[in-house]
Amino acid sequence: MAVLLAAALLSLAGCAAGDPAASSAAGASGVDASTSANAGGPSEAALSSDALAINLEAMDFDYSDCDKDASYDAAAATRVALAGDAASVEGAGASAEGSVITVTAAGTYVVSGELADGQIVVDAASEDKVQLVLDGARIHNADGPAIYVRKADKVFVTLAADSANALTDGADYVLDQDDEPNATLFSHDDLTINGTGSLEVTSAYRHAVCSKDDLVVTGGALSVSAAEDGLRGRDCVKIADGTFAITAGEDAVKSSNDEDGSRGFTCIDGGTFDITAGDDAVHAESVLRVTGGSVDVATCNEGLEAEQVQVSGGEVSIVANDDGVNAAARDTVTGGADNAPGVSEGSCLLQISGGRLEVASAGDALDSNGDLAITGGAVILHVPANPDDTVVDCDGSISLAGGTVTQVAADGTETQLTQELMGQMGAGGGMGGMGKGGPSGMGGEGDKALRGPGAAPEAPAKAPDFAAVDRDSLEGVG
């Protein structure tokens, strides 16, 4: 038994040694000398413009070798067998008491079977890395998370090849503190989902998957249904690959840290997404990057939203009931004063340098409360019928130095937009805030004059993949 445990620990120790996060903690965590004394995040009264200012250099956009490596030693792993209202453990590092399985040590744990009303709890040392391999596991917990990570350095939820897994909860939780836990798969520490199997996560209470630190996904087929947020990471959400079907009552994908300019970012670097959201499809408090993948948003309030939105690759199609893409300052305060903005609107940026973006929205298609810069890619914007909204609303400067921007009228007529035309649309735009309730930007007389059919472009950029959009589902969309 000791040999098996040693082998399992060796496997994870090797993973830890190869994890860039372990060797560059400052870059990965975004904590520097000025903030390390407040590792849990500064209090609201202590927030300053320096702390809130976006710090791209301190953001860790990379994936560690361990994030991407879904392999494990099945022979050396501890086995957890679920059986209705009970469970059994074969191996070291975990124990079962009734329908609750508790993991207390680093290692690999292979979980299979079905639990009618129970939970897996990870309560290990703060330096322990734990790998939970779901291999045909179905877990329901009527009053809390199906998987609850109380403490660890990092937990890897690996979806075994050819396996189908499911996690579900009830509508009422027994809470520990601070209204937590609040998700079907909940972690206080870094959480990575990898592998090639499938995972269905259903949340009747609040969120489906939530990490209070980093949430990373590098593989798997995830089907997510959430009363509130689908995939939520406080410090960041990074997605390298996988397939995702997400239905969320609020945000589908979200990073929520609004107290540190080096955190609160979301990266879509790959994967295939089908999203239905009650609020934002993809949200970040600081930076939202789309560098690859395919994102299809069937309906949402706003599609992509962050203080800075950067699209450099991938294919994104959005049907939105408000703005399609919105660069807006975080809802933060300085000095605790009510309604005092913590970040200036001038820090907002919507930047498109590649990929393909198509938007059909009831509000503004592209809305930046700061600057708008397009240097590449193909952008297709359907004209909103609402006279107070435009395809482009920008409160700062507008730059079109590359790529194509095509306006599509209600009758299908296309117009290639120039920087001058976009400037006329964006001039005099009002501020649209982050989240619900902010007033939409209002264009001047110049943009209203551009709402007619317009001349057909020399090289139309009609989007064949967007032909199936149900435009009747949007109020006020032309």
C-alpha positions as CSV (number, residue, x, y, z in Angstrom):
1,M,0.0,0.0,0.0
2,A,2.8,2.4,0.9
3,V,4.4,1.7,-2.5
4,L,1.1,2.6,-4.3
5,L,0.8,5.8,-2.4
6,A,4.4,6.8,-3.1
7,A,3.9,6.2,-6.8
8,A,0.8,8.3,-6.9
9,L,2.5,11.1,-5.0
10,L,5.5,10.9,-7.3
11,S,3.2,11.4,-10.3
12,L,1.7,14.5,-8.8
13,A,5.1,15.7,-7.5
14,G,6.4,15.5,-11.0
15,C,3.4,17.5,-12.3
16,A,4.0,20.1,-9.6
17,A,7.7,20.4,-10.5
18,G,6.7,21.0,-14.1
19,D,4.0,23.5,-13.3
20,P,5.1,27.1,-14.2
21,A,2.7,28.4,-11.6
22,A,4.8,26.7,-8.9
23,S,8.0,28.4,-10.1
24,S,6.5,31.8,-10.9
25,A,4.0,32.3,-8.2
26,A,4.0,36.1,-8.5
27,G,3.2,36.0,-12.2
28,A,0.6,33.4,-11.8
29,S,-1.2,34.9,-8.8
30,G,-0.8,38.5,-9.9
31,V,0.4,39.4,-6.4
32,D,3.4,41.7,-6.2
33,A,5.2,43.4,-3.4
34,S,2.6,46.1,-3.2
35,T,-0.3,43.6,-2.7
36,S,1.2,40.5,-1.2
37,A,0.4,41.7,2.4
38,N,-3.3,41.6,1.3
39,A,-3.3,38.2,-0.5
40,G,-7.0,37.8,0.1
41,G,-7.7,41.1,-1.8
42,P,-7.7,44.6,-0.5
43,S,-10.7,45.9,1.4
44,E,-13.1,48.2,-0.5
45,A,-11.8,51.2,1.5
46,A,-8.2,50.4,0.6
47,L,-8.8,50.2,-3.2
48,S,-6.7,52.7,-5.1
49,S,-6.4,53.6,-8.8
50,D,-3.0,51.9,-8.9
51,A,-4.4,48.6,-7.6
52,L,-7.4,48.8,-9.9
53,A,-5.4,49.8,-13.0
54,I,-5.1,46.9,-15.5
55,N,-1.7,45.2,-15.3
56,L,-1.3,43.0,-18.3
57,E,2.3,42.1,-17.5
58,A,1.2,40.5,-14.2
59,M,-1.5,38.4,-15.8
60,D,-0.7,34.7,-16.4
61,F,-2.3,33.8,-19.7
62,D,-0.4,30.5,-20.0
63,Y,-1.4,26.9,-19.3
64,S,0.9,24.7,-17.2
65,D,1.9,21.2,-18.4
66,C,-0.2,19.8,-15.7
67,D,-3.3,21.7,-16.8
68,K,-2.9,20.1,-20.3
69,D,-1.8,16.6,-19.1
70,A,-4.9,14.4,-18.3
71,S,-2.8,11.2,-17.9
72,Y,-2.8,9.2,-14.7
73,D,-1.5,5.9,-13.3
74,A,-4.6,3.8,-12.9
75,A,-2.8,1.0,-11.1
76,A,-1.3,3.3,-8.4
77,A,-4.4,5.5,-7.9
78,T,-6.8,5.2,-5.0
79,R,-10.2,3.9,-6.0
80,V,-13.5,5.4,-4.9
81,A,-16.6,3.3,-5.6
82,L,-19.9,5.0,-5.3
83,A,-23.0,2.9,-4.5
84,G,-26.3,4.7,-4.0
85,D,-26.2,6.0,-0.4
86,A,-22.7,4.7,0.5
87,A,-19.2,4.5,-0.9
88,S,-16.0,2.5,-0.4
89,V,-12.4,3.5,-0.7
90,E,-9.5,1.2,-1.8
91,G,-6.2,2.9,-1.2
92,A,-4.7,5.7,0.9
93,G,-5.5,9.4,1.2
94,A,-9.3,9.2,1.4
95,S,-12.0,7.9,3.6
96,A,-15.8,7.3,3.3
97,E,-18.3,7.9,6.0
98,G,-21.8,7.1,4.8
99,S,-22.3,9.0,1.5
100,V,-19.5,11.6,2.2
101,I,-16.0,10.9,0.8
102,T,-13.2,13.0,2.2
103,V,-9.8,13.3,0.4
104,T,-7.1,14.5,2.8
105,A,-3.8,14.0,0.9
106,A,-2.1,14.7,-2.4
107,G,-2.6,11.9,-4.9
108,T,-4.8,10.5,-7.7
109,Y,-8.3,9.3,-7.0
110,V,-10.4,7.4,-9.5
111,V,-14.1,7.9,-8.9
112,S,-16.9,5.7,-10.4
113,G,-20.4,4.7,-9.7
114,E,-23.5,6.7,-8.5
115,L,-24.2,8.6,-5.3
116,A,-27.9,9.4,-4.7
117,D,-27.3,12.1,-2.1
118,G,-23.7,12.7,-1.0
119,Q,-20.5,14.6,-1.7
120,I,-16.8,14.4,-2.4
121,V,-14.9,16.8,-0.1
122,V,-11.2,17.7,-0.7
123,D,-9.7,18.9,2.6
124,A,-5.9,18.5,2.1
125,A,-2.9,20.5,3.0
126,S,-2.4,23.9,1.3
127,E,0.6,22.5,-0.7
128,D,-1.2,19.4,-1.9
129,K,-2.2,18.8,-5.5
130,V,-5.1,16.4,-5.9
131,Q,-6.3,14.7,-9.1
132,L,-9.9,13.5,-9.1
133,V,-10.5,11.2,-12.1
134,L,-14.2,10.9,-12.9
135,D,-14.7,7.6,-14.7
136,G,-18.5,7.1,-15.0
137,A,-19.3,9.1,-11.8
138,R,-22.7,10.5,-11.1
139,I,-23.1,12.5,-7.8
140,H,-26.1,14.3,-6.5
141,N,-26.1,16.4,-3.3
142,A,-29.5,17.8,-2.2
143,D,-28.1,20.5,0.1
144,G,-24.6,21.4,-1.2
145,P,-21.9,20.9,-3.8
146,A,-21.5,17.5,-5.3
147,I,-17.7,18.1,-5.2
148,Y,-16.5,20.6,-2.6
149,V,-12.8,21.6,-2.5
150,R,-12.3,23.1,1.0
151,K,-8.5,23.2,0.8
152,A,-5.7,22.2,-1.5
153,D,-3.0,23.9,-3.6
154,K,-4.7,22.8,-6.8
155,V,-7.3,20.3,-7.8
156,F,-7.5,18.6,-11.2
157,V,-10.8,17.2,-12.2
158,T,-9.9,14.8,-15.0
159,L,-12.6,13.3,-17.3
160,A,-11.6,9.8,-18.1
161,A,-11.6,8.8,-21.8
162,D,-15.0,7.6,-23.0
163,S,-16.6,8.3,-19.6
164,A,-19.9,10.1,-19.0
165,N,-20.2,11.9,-15.7
166,A,-22.8,14.1,-14.0
167,L,-22.9,16.4,-11.0
168,T,-26.2,17.8,-9.7
169,D,-27.4,19.7,-6.6
170,G,-30.6,20.9,-4.9
171,A,-32.2,24.3,-4.7
172,D,-31.2,25.0,-1.0
173,Y,-27.7,24.7,0.5
174,V,-26.3,24.4,4.0
175,L,-23.7,27.2,3.9
176,D,-20.4,27.4,5.7
177,Q,-19.7,31.1,5.6
178,D,-19.9,34.2,3.3
179,D,-22.8,32.6,1.4
180,E,-20.5,29.7,0.4
181,P,-20.2,27.2,-1.0
182,N,-22.4,28.3,-3.9
183,A,-21.8,25.9,-6.8
184,T,-22.4,22.3,-7.8
185,L,-18.6,22.0,-8.3
186,F,-17.1,24.4,-5.9
187,S,-13.4,25.1,-5.0
188,H,-11.8,27.6,-2.7
189,D,-8.5,27.0,-4.6
190,D,-7.2,26.6,-8.1
191,L,-9.3,24.3,-10.2
192,T,-8.5,22.7,-13.6
193,I,-10.8,20.5,-15.7
194,N,-9.1,18.4,-18.3
195,G,-9.5,15.0,-20.1
196,T,-11.6,13.8,-23.0
197,G,-14.7,12.4,-21.3
198,S,-18.0,14.3,-20.7
199,L,-19.3,16.1,-17.7
200,E,-22.8,17.3,-17.2
201,V,-23.2,19.9,-14.4
202,T,-26.6,21.1,-13.3
203,S,-27.1,23.8,-10.6
204,A,-30.5,24.4,-9.2
205,Y,-29.0,26.6,-6.4
206,R,-26.7,29.2,-8.0
207,H,-23.5,28.5,-10.0
208,A,-22.5,25.3,-11.8
209,V,-18.7,25.4,-11.6
210,C,-17.0,28.0,-9.4
211,S,-13.4,28.5,-8.2
212,K,-12.5,31.2,-5.8
213,D,-9.0,31.3,-7.4
214,D,-8.2,30.3,-11.0
215,L,-10.6,28.2,-13.1
216,V,-8.8,26.5,-16.1
217,V,-10.3,24.1,-18.7
218,T,-8.2,22.4,-21.2
219,G,-10.4,19.6,-22.5
220,G,-13.6,17.6,-22.1
221,A,-17.2,17.9,-23.3
222,L,-19.1,20.0,-20.7
223,S,-22.9,20.4,-20.6
224,V,-23.7,23.1,-18.1
225,S,-27.1,24.3,-16.8
226,A,-27.0,26.9,-14.0
227,A,-29.5,29.0,-12.1
228,E,-26.9,31.8,-12.1
229,D,-23.4,31.6,-13.6
230,G,-22.2,28.6,-15.6
231,L,-18.3,28.7,-15.4
232,R,-17.1,31.2,-12.8
233,G,-13.5,31.9,-11.6
234,R,-12.7,34.7,-9.2
235,D,-9.2,35.5,-10.3
236,C,-9.4,34.2,-13.8
237,V,-11.1,31.8,-16.3
238,K,-8.8,30.3,-19.0
239,I,-10.2,27.9,-21.6
240,A,-7.8,26.2,-24.0
241,D,-10.0,23.5,-25.5
242,G,-13.2,21.5,-25.1
243,T,-16.8,21.6,-26.1
244,F,-19.3,23.6,-24.1
245,A,-23.1,23.7,-24.1
246,I,-23.9,26.3,-21.5
247,T,-27.3,27.6,-20.4
248,A,-27.1,30.1,-17.6
249,G,-29.6,32.3,-15.8
250,E,-27.0,35.0,-15.5
251,D,-23.4,34.9,-17.0
252,A,-22.3,31.8,-18.9
253,V,-18.5,32.4,-18.4
254,K,-17.3,34.9,-15.8
255,S,-14.2,36.1,-13.9
256,S,-15.3,38.2,-11.0
257,N,-12.3,39.8,-9.2
258,D,-12.9,43.5,-9.4
259,E,-10.4,44.5,-6.7
260,D,-7.0,43.7,-8.4
261,G,-6.0,45.0,-11.9
262,S,-3.9,41.9,-12.4
263,R,-6.8,39.5,-11.9
264,G,-10.4,39.2,-13.0
265,F,-9.5,38.2,-16.6
266,T,-11.1,35.7,-18.9
267,C,-9.4,34.0,-21.9
268,I,-11.1,32.0,-24.6
269,D,-8.1,30.4,-26.5
270,G,-9.9,27.5,-28.0
271,G,-12.9,25.2,-27.7
272,T,-16.4,25.2,-29.2
273,F,-19.2,27.0,-27.3
274,D,-23.0,27.1,-27.6
275,I,-24.2,29.6,-25.1
276,T,-27.6,30.8,-23.9
277,A,-27.3,33.4,-21.1
278,G,-29.7,35.6,-19.1
279,D,-27.0,38.2,-18.7
280,D,-23.5,38.2,-20.3
281,A,-22.3,35.4,-22.5
282,V,-18.6,35.9,-21.6
283,H,-17.6,38.4,-18.9
284,A,-14.4,39.7,-17.3
285,E,-13.9,42.5,-14.8
286,S,-10.5,43.5,-16.3
287,V,-9.5,41.9,-19.6
288,L,-11.4,39.5,-21.9
289,R,-9.3,37.9,-24.6
290,V,-10.6,35.8,-27.5
291,T,-7.7,34.3,-29.4
292,G,-9.2,31.1,-30.8
293,G,-12.1,28.7,-30.8
294,S,-15.7,29.0,-31.9
295,V,-18.3,30.9,-29.8
296,D,-21.9,30.8,-30.8
297,V,-24.2,32.9,-28.5
298,A,-27.9,32.1,-29.3
299,T,-29.2,34.7,-26.8
300,C,-27.9,36.9,-24.0
301,N,-28.2,40.4,-22.6
302,E,-24.7,41.4,-23.6
303,G,-22.2,39.2,-25.5
304,L,-18.6,40.0,-24.6
305,E,-18.1,42.4,-21.7
306,A,-15.0,43.6,-19.8
307,E,-13.1,46.8,-19.2
308,Q,-10.8,45.8,-22.1
309,V,-12.1,43.4,-24.8
310,Q,-9.5,42.0,-27.1
311,V,-10.4,39.8,-30.1
312,S,-7.4,38.4,-32.0
313,G,-8.7,35.1,-33.4
314,G,-11.5,32.6,-33.4
315,E,-15.0,32.9,-34.7
316,V,-17.7,34.6,-32.5
317,S,-21.3,35.1,-33.4
318,I,-23.6,36.9,-30.9
319,V,-27.3,37.5,-30.7
320,A,-27.8,40.0,-27.8
321,N,-30.8,41.8,-26.3
322,D,-28.6,44.8,-25.4
323,D,-25.0,45.5,-26.6
324,G,-23.2,42.9,-28.5
325,V,-19.7,43.7,-27.3
326,N,-19.2,46.2,-24.4
327,A,-16.0,47.7,-23.1
328,A,-17.0,49.3,-19.8
329,A,-15.3,50.1,-16.5
330,R,-15.7,47.9,-13.5
331,D,-18.3,48.7,-11.0
332,T,-15.9,49.6,-8.2
333,V,-15.4,52.5,-5.7
334,T,-12.4,54.2,-4.2
335,G,-12.3,55.3,-0.6
336,G,-15.7,53.6,0.0
337,A,-17.6,56.5,-1.4
338,D,-21.0,55.6,-2.9
339,N,-21.2,55.7,-6.7
340,A,-17.6,56.9,-7.1
341,P,-16.0,55.2,-10.1
342,G,-12.9,53.2,-9.3
343,V,-11.6,53.1,-12.8
344,S,-11.9,55.9,-15.4
345,E,-13.8,55.2,-18.5
346,G,-10.7,56.3,-20.4
347,S,-9.1,53.0,-19.5
348,C,-11.8,51.1,-21.5
349,L,-10.7,49.6,-24.8
350,L,-12.3,47.4,-27.5
351,Q,-9.6,46.0,-29.7
352,I,-10.1,43.7,-32.7
353,S,-7.0,42.4,-34.5
354,G,-8.1,39.2,-36.0
355,G,-10.7,36.4,-36.1
356,R,-14.3,36.8,-37.2
357,L,-17.0,38.6,-35.2
358,E,-20.6,38.9,-36.1
359,V,-23.2,40.7,-33.9
360,A,-27.0,41.0,-34.1
361,S,-28.1,43.1,-31.2
362,A,-31.0,45.1,-29.9
363,G,-28.6,47.7,-28.5
364,D,-25.2,48.9,-29.9
365,A,-23.3,46.2,-31.7
366,L,-19.9,47.5,-30.6
367,D,-19.9,49.8,-27.6
368,S,-16.7,51.1,-26.0
369,N,-16.8,53.6,-23.1
370,G,-13.2,54.3,-24.1
371,D,-11.4,53.7,-27.4
372,L,-12.1,51.4,-30.3
373,A,-9.2,50.0,-32.4
374,I,-9.6,47.6,-35.3
375,T,-6.4,46.4,-37.0
376,G,-7.5,43.1,-38.5
377,G,-10.2,40.4,-38.8
378,A,-13.7,40.4,-40.3
379,V,-16.4,42.2,-38.3
380,I,-20.1,42.0,-39.4
381,L,-22.5,44.2,-37.6
382,H,-26.3,44.0,-38.1
383,V,-28.1,47.3,-37.7
384,P,-30.3,47.7,-34.6
385,A,-33.7,49.1,-35.5
386,N,-33.8,51.1,-32.2
387,P,-33.1,54.7,-33.2
388,D,-31.1,55.3,-30.0
389,D,-28.6,52.5,-30.8
390,T,-25.9,52.1,-33.5
391,V,-23.6,49.5,-34.9
392,V,-20.7,51.5,-33.4
393,D,-20.9,53.6,-30.2
394,C,-17.5,54.9,-28.9
395,D,-16.8,57.5,-26.3
396,G,-13.1,57.8,-27.1
397,S,-11.1,57.5,-30.3
398,I,-11.9,55.2,-33.2
399,S,-9.2,53.7,-35.3
400,L,-9.6,51.4,-38.3
401,A,-6.2,50.4,-39.6
402,G,-6.9,46.9,-41.0
403,G,-9.5,44.2,-41.4
404,T,-13.1,44.7,-42.7
405,V,-16.1,46.1,-41.0
406,T,-19.4,45.4,-42.7
407,Q,-22.8,46.9,-41.7
408,V,-25.8,44.7,-42.6
409,A,-29.2,46.5,-42.8
410,A,-32.5,45.0,-42.1
411,D,-33.1,44.2,-45.7
412,G,-29.7,42.5,-46.0
413,T,-28.0,45.3,-47.8
414,E,-24.3,45.5,-46.8
415,T,-22.1,48.6,-46.4
416,Q,-18.4,48.5,-45.9
417,L,-17.6,50.9,-43.1
418,T,-14.7,53.3,-43.1
419,Q,-13.1,55.0,-40.1
420,E,-14.9,58.2,-41.1
421,L,-18.3,56.5,-41.1
422,M,-17.7,54.8,-37.8
423,G,-16.6,58.1,-36.3
424,Q,-19.9,59.7,-37.3
425,M,-21.7,56.9,-35.7
426,G,-19.7,56.9,-32.5
427,A,-19.7,60.7,-32.1
428,G,-21.6,61.9,-29.1
429,G,-22.3,58.4,-27.7
430,G,-23.4,58.1,-24.2
431,M,-21.9,55.8,-21.5
432,G,-23.2,52.3,-21.3
433,G,-22.2,50.8,-17.9
434,M,-21.1,47.2,-17.1
435,G,-24.0,44.9,-16.4
436,K,-27.7,45.5,-16.5
437,G,-29.3,48.9,-16.2
438,G,-26.7,51.2,-17.8
439,P,-28.1,53.5,-20.5
440,S,-27.3,52.6,-24.0
441,G,-25.1,54.9,-26.1
442,M,-27.0,57.4,-28.2
443,G,-25.6,58.3,-31.6
444,G,-25.8,61.7,-33.2
445,E,-27.6,62.7,-36.3
446,G,-24.7,61.4,-38.4
447,D,-25.3,57.8,-37.5
448,K,-29.1,58.1,-38.0
449,A,-28.4,59.1,-41.6
450,L,-26.4,55.9,-42.0
451,R,-29.3,53.6,-41.0
452,G,-30.7,53.5,-44.6
453,P,-30.0,50.6,-46.9
454,G,-26.6,52.0,-48.1
455,A,-24.6,51.0,-51.1
456,A,-23.6,47.4,-51.6
457,P,-19.9,46.8,-50.8
458,E,-17.5,45.9,-53.6
459,A,-16.5,42.7,-51.7
460,P,-19.5,41.6,-49.5
461,A,-18.6,39.9,-46.2
462,K,-21.9,38.2,-45.7
463,A,-21.7,35.6,-42.9
464,P,-23.1,32.3,-44.1
465,D,-22.8,30.8,-40.6
466,F,-25.0,33.5,-39.2
467,A,-27.9,33.1,-41.7
468,A,-29.8,31.0,-39.1
469,V,-30.0,33.7,-36.5
470,D,-33.5,34.2,-35.2
471,R,-33.7,38.0,-35.5
472,D,-37.4,37.9,-34.5
473,S,-36.3,36.9,-31.0
474,L,-34.7,40.3,-30.5
475,E,-36.8,43.3,-29.8
476,G,-35.8,46.3,-31.9
477,V,-33.3,44.5,-34.1
478,G,-33.4,45.4,-37.8
